[in-house]
Amino acid sequence: MRTFPIGGIHPHDNKEWSKDKAIEILELPDEAKIPMIQHIGAPSNPVVKKGDKVLTGQLIGQSTGYVSANIHSSISGTVTAVDAYPNGQGQRRLMVVIKREGDEWMPEIDRTPDHKRECTLAPSEIIDKIREAGIVGLGGAQFPTHVKLSVPDGQKAEVVIINGVECEPYLTSDYRNMVERAEMILTGTEIVMRAVGVSRAVIGVENNKPDAIAHLRKVIARDNYNGIEVMPLKMRYPQGGEKQLIAAVTGRQVPPPPALPISVGAVVCNVSTAIAIYEAVQKNKPLIERVVTVTGKHLNSTHNYLARFGTPASRFFELAGIPEGDVKLLNGGPMMGRAVVDVTAPLIKGCSGLTILTGEEAARGKELACIKCAKCVSACPMGLEPYLLSKLAKLQKWDMAEQHNVVECIECGCCSYTCPSYLPLLDYIRIGKQTVMTNIRARAAANKK
């Protein structure tokens, strides 16, 4: 069974807490705070003002660059503010605040449950609809999808890879989508294939999801989704990383930046992104909601909710029932998730799950001296030297960190997970990566002058 060639770890997946919970439609929030940055790239520019009436699915934030994404209203009502509010990490971000009044949708959006498979649009028309709908990668990266599907001159796509790995512990939103919404995923995959001009697609799914693998294969055979195959993969974290998944499926290695997956002929989309593409192209529906897992070992109940963006995190935590005592609230899972420091923060496009850990589960071991065991090096799926990158960041040796490829870190956390001395390797590497990337952008801007 296939997997990627170097590094990786095997944490307990902890998916049993929510994997059997069917998707529930969450009631609409009374108020939605919708950030103007929910993607990699330039923030969107608000096109509404206080007092404006908006409909569900209406454009409220216009993309401001090629690498940017439109933002749409997830509810109907009145705009009460356009101002800066804290996001989940406590950083103030420009948001449009809407007070809900009913649920009236834009008239061109097809809300019927009928599945619409046939797509006759030209590739450029498909990409235009995806761009207009504000679709970004829903696996967590939030990279604008229309950019990913715009194959550069001189490059050629050979295979579409649909990421159904969901290797992050606890999270099951992609799994529930594969089990319950397979037709939408497969039609979305066909649309991506048409957009980039390929005849082959592979849906990669780890073998801890046999129900999803069997169901997807059944629908492919029943409905003649020609050219699409489901490839079971060996369980190994972080196999959901784009480069790791490409290596597992194709055996090809994506070169270091600035090379992109298209350099080895691959275009990768998440299964949830495929659903969003289907809805945008076939139903004229912009990206205003997603399935999000709410999970933890000690909750009163766990859920997989289909929820509108802008819903406050506090609503999910209230429904799950946070245990008494110290807890850690995570946007995402325990490996790559970020701590939620403000529970009024809204659900955004890149959030596939909210994980609640007890203080005991979240506690870190006492930091000791590095024993030079090189476990972090063996675990790194990018072939980096985490112990060195961490030390360089701690000493603020930014030039040396850049020379040792700190920007290639995918922030998977394998290094910290394996460290027997409980060193906060990833914390320092993240600081180093952010600083080095800022320096690189500053140099590029200076060279343009």
N, C-alpha and C positions, 0 to 999 in steps of 0.2 A: 504494500500500500504506500502511496506516494507521500512525501513531505519535503520540506526545504532542507538544504544540505548542512548548514552549520548553526550551532547555537541552539537556543530554545530550552524551555523547561516544561514541567508537567505538574502545575498546580491542580488541586482538586477543583472540578468545574462548578460545584455547588449550584447546579441548575435544577436540581430536584425540587427546590422550593417554589419555583414558578413555571416550570416547563409545561405542566399540565393545566395551567390556567388559561382558558380561552380568552380571546381578545374581547374586552368590554369597551363600549363607547362611554367615555367620561362625560358627565354633564358639563355644559358650557360654563365658563367662568363669568361672574358678574362684571368683571373688569379684566382687560387684557393689556399687559405692557409688552409691546412688540419692539425689540431692539432693531436698530438700523444696521447692525453688523452681526450676521449669523453665518459668516462664511469667511474663507480665506480671501484676502484681497482688499480692495477699496471699500469703505463703508457706503451704504446706500444713502441717497439724499431724500429726506421727507418731501412728499408732494401733497401733503394735507396739512391743515392747521387747526388750531383749537376752534371748536364749534362746528367743524365740518361733519356731515353725515356720511357714513361709509357703509358699504354692503360687504357681506362675507365674500372673500375672494377678490376684493378690489385692490388695485395697486396703491400702496401708501408709501413705498420707498423705491426710488428709481436707482438702478445701478449706475455707478459713476466711472466705470472703466471696463476694460475687457475682462480682467479678472475681478469680478464683482458679481452681485446677484440682486435681482429684484426682491422686494419684500411686499407681501400682501396681507390684508386684514384677515384675521382668523374668525372674527365675529362681526356682526352688524351693530351699528349704534352711533354714538356721538364721540368725536375726538375731544377729550377733556384736557389733554396736555401734549406738548412735544418738548421734552426736556430730558435731562440726564438723570438716570437712576442706577442703583447698584445692580450688577449682574451677580451670578452665583459666587464669584470669587471676590466680591466686594468692590470691583472696579466700576466706576461710573461710566455709563454708556448712554448715548442718545437713544431714546425710545419714544414711540407713539403710544399714548395711553387712550384706550377706547372703552367707554361705558356701554355695556351690552343693552340692546333694545331689540328683543326678538331674535330671529335668525333668518334674515332675508339675504338671499344669495344673488350674485351677479347673474343676469338672465342667460348668458351664453354657456354657463357651466351645466353639463349634463349630469344630473344627480340620480338618474335611473340605475337600478341594480344590474341591468342587462350588460353582459360582457360583449365588448366590441373588439373583434380580433383584426379584421382586415385593415391594413394601413397602406394607402396608395400615395402618400406624400413623398416628395423628393427629399434626399438627405438634408439639403440646406433648409427645407421647410421644417423638418423634424427638429433640427438644431435650433431654429428660430423659436419654435414653440417651447422647447425646453428652457431656452434663455428667458423668454417672456414669463414663464411659470416660476422662475426663481429657484430652480432645482439645484441642489448641491449634494455632495456625497453624504449619505445618511449613516455611514458606518462610523462616523466620528470626525473625519478629516475636514468635512464641509468645503471641499474644493468645488468651485462652480462646474457643473456637469457639462454645460455647453462648451466650455473650454476643453475639457477632457475629450469630447467627441469630435472636436475640430482638428482633424489629422493634418499636421503641418506639411507643407510642400516638401517633396523629396522623401517623405516617410510613407509607409504602407501598413495598414492594420491587417493582421492575419487571423487573429482569434479574439473573440470577446470572452472575458472571464467574469462570471457573476459570483460575487463573494458571499457565500452562505456559511462561512466557517464559524463566525461568532465564537471566537476562542476566549474572549474575556470572561472570566468566572462570573457566575450569578446571572448574567443577562440572557434573556430568552425572547426578545422582541423579534429578532430575525427568524428564530425557530418557529414562532407562532405564525409569522407571515408565510413561511414555507408550507406549513401544515394547513393553514386556513385560506390562503390567498394565492395558491400556486398558479392559477390561470392568469392572474394579473402579472405575476413575476415572469411567466413564460412569454406572454405577449409583449411585455416591456423589453424582454431580451431580444425578441424578434425585431422590435423597433430599433434597438441599439445596433443590431447586426445590419439592418438596412441603412442606418445613418452613417456607419463607418465602412460599409461595403465589404462585409465578410460573410462567408457561408457556414462558419463553424462557431459554436459557443459552448463553453464548459461552465457548469455550475459546480463550484467546489464546495463540498460539505464534509465536515469532520465526521468520523464514524461513530461518534457518541450521539448522533441524531438519526438513527435508522428509520424512524417514522417519516421524517422529512425526505430522506433519500428515496424511500419506497413510494411516497405519495407523488413526488415530482416525476419519478420515472413512470408511474401509472398514468399521470396526466399527459406526459409527453407521448406515450404510446397510444393512448386513447384518442387524442386530438391531433395527432400527426404533426408535432412540432419538429419538423425535420431540421437536422443540423445542430440540435441542442442535445447535449449529453450531461448526465450527472456523474461527477467523479468523487467517490468517497476518498477522504484523506485521513491519514493517520493523525490521531490527536497529538497536538504539539503546539504550545504557545510560543511565539505570537504568529501563528500561521495565517491569521487574518490580515497581517501587514501586507501591503500591496506587493512589495518586492518578494516577500517570502511566498505569497500565494502564486505569483508568476513562476517562481523557481519550482514550486511543488507541482504545478500543472504542466508546465512546458519544459522544465529542465534548463531554462535560460536564465542568465543572470543580468539584471539591469545594471549598467555601468554606473559609477558614481555621478552625483550632480555635476553639470546641469542636465545629464541624460534623463529621459522620461521613459515610462513603460513602453511607449510607442516605438522606442528605439529597438526593441526586440519583438515588435509586431503585436503587442498586447494592449488591449483596452479593458480596464477593470472597473466594474460597478458593483455596488452592494445590492443585495436582494431587495432591500427596502427602497433603494434608489430606483430600481427597476419598476417597482409599483408606482412610484411618483412619476416616472417617465410615461408609463401606460396612462395614468390619469390625466397628465398634461396633454399628451398627444391625442388620445382617443376621447377624452371627456372634457377637454378645455378647463381642467381644474388646476389652479396653481397650488404650490406647496404651502399648505396652511395647517397641516396636522401630521402626526406620525404615531406609530405604536411605540410605547415606552413601558419598560419593565419597572415595577416597584417591588423590591425584594430585600430579603435579609433573613437570617436564621431565626430571629427572635421577634418577628412581627406578628401582630394579631392576624393579618392576612396579607397575601402577596397577590400581585395583579399584573396583567398586561393590558394597558389602556390604550385605546385610540383617542388621543387627546389633541386639542387645538393648541397651537403655539400662543404664548402669552399667558397660559394658565400658571398661576404661582406654584412654586415647588411646595409651599406649605399645604396646599390642597392634597397633594399626593401623600405627604407624610401623615396628614390627619386621617385619611382613609385607611392607610396601612396600619396605623396604631404604633407609634414609636415606643419602644420599651423604656421603662424608668431607668434612671441613672445616666451615666455618661454614654453618649453615642457619637458616632461620626457619620455625617451625611455626605454621600458621594454622588457627584454628577458623573455617572458611568459606573464601572466596576472597580474592584480593589487594586487592579494592576495599573491601569492607565487613567482611572477616574481622578477628578479634582474635588477637593473638599468644598462643600457648599457652606459658605459663611453667612449668607443672607437668605433666609427661607422665603422672603418676598420675591426673590428673583424668578423670572419667567422661564417656562419651558421653551427651548429653542430648537432649531433644526438639527443640531449635532448631538442632541441628548437622546440616547437610545435606552437609558435606564437610570434609575435612582436606587442606590444601594445604601442600606442602613446597617452599620456595624456597631456592636457594643464597644464600650471603652476597652474591654479586655481583648476583643478581637482586633481592634485597631492599634493597640499599644505596640510601640517599637521596642526592640531590645536595647539594652544599654550599649552605647557606642564604645567600641574597643579599638585597639590599634590594628592596622592592616597587617596580616600575617603573610602576605605575598603568596597566597595559595593559587591565585589566577583562576578561581572559580568564575569570577565575573567575566573574564576573557572567554572562557569556554562556553558560557551561557549567552554571550552577545550574538544575536542573529545577524548583525551587520559586520562582524569581524573586527570590532573596535577594541580598544583597551580602556574599559571604564575606569579602572583604578587610576590610570594616568590622566584621563580627561577630567575626572573629578578633582584630582589634586591641582591640575593646571587652573581650573576654574576657581578653586578655593584661593589660590595664590594670585588670581587675576592676571594670569599669563595668557592673554587673549590671542596673541599672534601664534603662540605655540599650540594653543587649543585648535586654532584654525588649521594649522599645518597637520595636526593629527586627526583631522576630519570630524570634528565635533558636530558639524551640521548634518552629518549622515545619521546621527542617532535618531531612532524612531520613538524614543521615550517609552519603550515597552515595559521597563522596570525589571527585566530579567536579572540585571546586575545586582540591584538592591535585594531582590528576592533570594539570591543564592549566597550573599555575603555572610560568612559566619561571624564577622565582627560587627554586624548591624550598621555598617557605614551608610550614610545617606547619599549614596553614589549618584542616583538619578537626580536628586535635588540640586546638587552642584552642577551636574552636567546640563540640566535644563537652563540654569543661569548662564553657563558658558555658551550654550547654543544660541540663546536669545541675544546675548551680547555680541557674539561673533556675527550673527546674521544682521544685526543693526549696523555693525562696522562695515560689512560687505555692501549693504545698501547705501551707506554714506559715501563709500569710495566710488560706487557706480554713479551716484548723483554728482559727485565732484568731477568725475571724468567727463560728464556730459557738458559741463560748463566750459 
